[in-house]
């Protein structure tokens, strides 16, 4: 089974999750939520790998996400 790594980040300005790096060439997807993003990654990666002529097989996609939040501490 092929394993691919996708590094994701939340674009605060656009309000979407997006691909920052991918082992799957040509993978450029977004999602309004992290769950939507993961679904879009799976669908697009399957299509891209199918186009490579890889045949009928599974791919394990490891998604590494980066996000940050601010918290206000009241003294």
MDAnalysis code that builds the backbone (N, CA, C; Angstrom):
import MDAnalysis as mda
import numpy as np

u = mda.Universe.empty(225, n_residues=75, atom_resindex=np.repeat(np.arange(75), 3), trajectory=True)
u.add_TopologyAttr("name", ["N", "CA", "C"] * 75)
u.add_TopologyAttr("resid", np.arange(1, 76))
u.add_TopologyAttr("resname", ["UNK", "UNK", "UNK", "UNK", "UNK", "UNK", "UNK", "UNK", "UNK", "UNK", "UNK", "UNK", "UNK", "UNK", "UNK", "UNK", "UNK", "UNK", "UNK", "UNK", "UNK", "UNK", "UNK", "UNK", "UNK", "UNK", "UNK", "UNK", "UNK", "UNK", "UNK", "UNK", "UNK", "UNK", "UNK", "UNK", "UNK", "UNK", "UNK", "UNK", "UNK", "UNK", "UNK", "UNK", "UNK", "UNK", "UNK", "UNK", "UNK", "UNK", "UNK", "UNK", "UNK", "UNK", "UNK", "UNK", "UNK", "UNK", "UNK", "UNK", "UNK", "UNK", "UNK", "UNK", "UNK", "UNK", "UNK", "UNK", "UNK", "UNK", "UNK", "UNK", "UNK", "UNK", "UNK"])
u.atoms.positions = np.array([
    [0.852, -1.184, 0.000],
    [0.000, 0.000, 0.000],
    [0.887, 1.233, 0.000],
    [0.533, 2.164, -0.843],
    [1.265, 3.435, -0.906],
    [0.826, 4.329, 0.248],
    [1.781, 5.039, 0.837],
    [1.498, 6.008, 1.897],
    [1.918, 7.380, 1.388],
    [1.015, 8.346, 1.495],
    [1.302, 9.718, 1.085],
    [1.084, 10.640, 2.273],
    [1.914, 11.658, 2.373],
    [1.794, 12.651, 3.444],
    [1.277, 13.952, 2.849],
    [0.279, 14.517, 3.517],
    [-0.278, 15.815, 3.133],
    [-0.167, 16.728, 4.340],
    [0.495, 17.855, 4.166],
    [0.574, 18.849, 5.237],
    [-0.478, 19.914, 4.954],
    [-1.318, 20.161, 5.966],
    [-2.432, 21.085, 5.816],
    [-2.298, 22.236, 6.800],
    [-2.908, 23.344, 6.449],
    [-2.941, 24.497, 7.351],
    [-4.271, 25.210, 7.161],
    [-4.676, 25.907, 8.192],
    [-5.891, 26.700, 8.100],
    [-5.505, 28.103, 7.667],
    [-6.116, 28.562, 6.597],
    [-5.907, 29.914, 6.099],
    [-6.953, 30.795, 6.773],
    [-6.533, 31.545, 7.793],
    [-7.463, 32.367, 8.561],
    [-8.128, 33.442, 7.707],
    [-7.396, 33.997, 6.763],
    [-7.941, 35.045, 5.906],
    [-9.070, 34.525, 5.028],
    [-8.842, 33.364, 4.426],
    [-9.842, 32.783, 3.527],
    [-10.870, 31.947, 4.294],
    [-10.516, 31.527, 5.514],
    [-11.423, 30.716, 6.319],
    [-11.553, 29.285, 5.851],
    [-10.483, 28.744, 5.243],
    [-10.521, 27.374, 4.739],
    [-9.258, 26.607, 5.137],
    [-9.378, 25.282, 5.128],
    [-8.207, 24.414, 5.258],
    [-7.662, 24.182, 3.855],
    [-6.331, 24.156, 3.708],
    [-5.741, 23.970, 2.391],
    [-4.447, 23.162, 2.488],
    [-4.021, 22.644, 1.344],
    [-2.788, 21.868, 1.244],
    [-1.602, 22.819, 1.230],
    [-0.632, 22.565, 2.099],
    [0.618, 23.329, 2.088],
    [1.737, 22.527, 1.430],
    [1.653, 21.188, 1.529],
    [2.620, 20.290, 0.887],
    [1.950, 18.939, 0.726],
    [2.289, 18.245, -0.356],
    [1.696, 16.937, -0.581],
    [2.662, 16.034, -1.332],
    [2.661, 14.756, -0.948],
    [3.409, 13.740, -1.692],
    [2.681, 13.345, -2.977],
    [1.421, 13.729, -3.097],
    [0.642, 13.442, -4.300],
    [0.756, 14.664, -5.206],
    [1.477, 14.509, -6.290],
    [1.716, 15.643, -7.187],
    [0.406, 16.168, -7.755],
    [0.255, 17.496, -7.707],
    [-0.926, 18.137, -8.257],
    [-2.091, 18.243, -7.293],
    [-1.917, 17.821, -6.051],
    [-3.005, 17.865, -5.073],
    [-3.119, 19.266, -4.491],
    [-4.158, 19.963, -4.879],
    [-4.427, 21.323, -4.398],
    [-5.913, 21.418, -4.112],
    [-6.303, 21.164, -2.866],
    [-7.717, 21.225, -2.496],
    [-7.886, 22.077, -1.247],
    [-9.124, 22.465, -1.020],
    [-9.492, 23.231, 0.172],
    [-10.745, 22.611, 0.765],
    [-11.062, 23.038, 1.980],
    [-12.303, 22.630, 2.615],
    [-12.707, 23.644, 3.659],
    [-14.008, 23.896, 3.746],
    [-14.507, 24.863, 4.728],
    [-14.292, 24.378, 6.161],
    [-14.348, 23.071, 6.365],
    [-14.065, 22.477, 7.674],
    [-12.950, 21.456, 7.484],
    [-12.364, 21.013, 8.595],
    [-11.304, 20.013, 8.488],
    [-11.860, 18.710, 7.916],
    [-13.088, 18.363, 8.288],
    [-13.722, 17.144, 7.785],
    [-13.933, 17.233, 6.271],
    [-14.412, 18.387, 5.799],
    [-14.578, 18.595, 4.354],
    [-13.237, 18.500, 3.640],
    [-12.218, 19.095, 4.241],
    [-10.882, 19.063, 3.661],
    [-10.402, 17.617, 3.500],
    [-10.558, 16.811, 4.555],
    [-10.114, 15.410, 4.497],
    [-10.836, 14.647, 3.394],
    [-12.141, 14.861, 3.269],
    [-12.912, 14.200, 2.203],
    [-12.425, 14.632, 0.834],
    [-12.165, 15.923, 0.679],
    [-11.685, 16.444, -0.603],
    [-10.308, 15.890, -0.946],
    [-9.454, 15.753, 0.068],
    [-8.122, 15.170, -0.145],
    [-8.248, 13.741, -0.648],
    [-9.070, 12.942, 0.012],
    [-9.223, 11.531, -0.372],
    [-9.738, 11.402, -1.804],
    [-10.749, 12.174, -2.126],
    [-11.338, 12.110, -3.469],
    [-10.343, 12.541, -4.541],
    [-9.693, 13.683, -4.313],
    [-8.763, 14.217, -5.308],
    [-7.523, 13.333, -5.450],
    [-7.010, 12.820, -4.333],
    [-5.826, 11.955, -4.395],
    [-6.135, 10.686, -5.184],
    [-7.304, 10.104, -4.963],
    [-7.693, 8.900, -5.714],
    [-7.746, 9.199, -7.211],
    [-8.316, 10.345, -7.574],
    [-8.392, 10.719, -8.995],
    [-7.009, 10.940, -9.587],
    [-6.137, 11.637, -8.860],
    [-4.797, 11.930, -9.370],
    [-3.965, 10.667, -9.522],
    [-4.071, 9.766, -8.566],
    [-3.277, 8.537, -8.629],
    [-3.823, 7.618, -9.720],
    [-5.137, 7.616, -9.894],
    [-5.749, 6.839, -10.977],
    [-5.217, 7.319, -12.316],
    [-5.058, 8.639, -12.453],
    [-4.534, 9.222, -13.693],
    [-3.089, 8.809, -13.952],
    [-2.360, 8.442, -12.886],
    [-0.976, 7.985, -13.034],
    [-0.924, 6.552, -13.561],
    [-2.074, 5.891, -13.632],
    [-2.102, 4.510, -14.099],
    [-1.638, 3.530, -13.037],
    [-1.903, 3.841, -11.776],
    [-1.431, 3.003, -10.674],
    [-2.246, 1.734, -10.515],
    [-3.366, 1.628, -11.196],
    [-4.173, 0.424, -11.077],
    [-5.098, 0.479, -9.874],
    [-5.655, -0.673, -9.550],
    [-6.643, -0.778, -8.477],
    [-5.947, -1.113, -7.165],
    [-5.762, -0.101, -6.305],
    [-5.122, -0.319, -5.012],
    [-5.482, 0.811, -4.057],
    [-5.181, 0.596, -2.790],
    [-5.475, 1.602, -1.772],
    [-4.268, 2.496, -1.541],
    [-4.569, 3.681, -1.049],
    [-3.508, 4.601, -0.637],
    [-3.849, 5.086, 0.767],
    [-2.878, 5.073, 1.634],
    [-3.034, 5.609, 2.990],
    [-2.547, 7.043, 2.955],
    [-3.404, 7.968, 3.366],
    [-3.034, 9.384, 3.349],
    [-2.916, 9.871, 4.790],
    [-1.726, 10.276, 5.156],
    [-1.462, 10.832, 6.477],
    [-1.566, 12.347, 6.372],
    [-2.528, 12.935, 7.086],
    [-2.714, 14.379, 7.041],
    [-2.153, 14.990, 8.323],
    [-1.195, 15.864, 8.142],
    [-0.582, 16.578, 9.265],
    [-1.125, 18.000, 9.218],
    [-1.847, 18.386, 10.269],
    [-2.511, 19.689, 10.263],
    [-1.844, 20.647, 11.229],
    [-1.858, 21.920, 10.843],
    [-1.320, 22.976, 11.692],
    [-2.374, 24.056, 11.805],
    [-2.651, 24.430, 13.040],
    [-3.617, 25.497, 13.282],
    [-3.210, 26.204, 14.567],
    [-3.699, 27.402, 14.733],
    [-3.425, 28.119, 15.977],
    [-4.682, 28.859, 16.404],
    [-4.767, 29.100, 17.682],
    [-5.897, 29.862, 18.241],
    [-5.369, 30.852, 19.248],
    [-6.145, 31.886, 19.499],
    [-5.792, 32.862, 20.526],
    [-6.758, 32.710, 21.672],
    [-6.234, 32.879, 22.849],
    [-7.076, 32.836, 24.057],
    [-6.815, 34.106, 24.857],
    [-7.870, 34.733, 25.314],
    [-7.736, 35.937, 26.135],
    [-7.779, 35.512, 27.599],
    [-6.741, 35.872, 28.312],
    [-6.650, 35.556, 29.730],
    [-7.056, 36.804, 30.504],
    [-8.075, 36.659, 31.316],
    [-8.552, 37.781, 32.123],
    [-7.895, 37.703, 33.480],
    [-7.186, 38.762, 33.831],
    [-6.460, 38.771, 35.090],
    [-7.360, 39.114, 36.263],
])
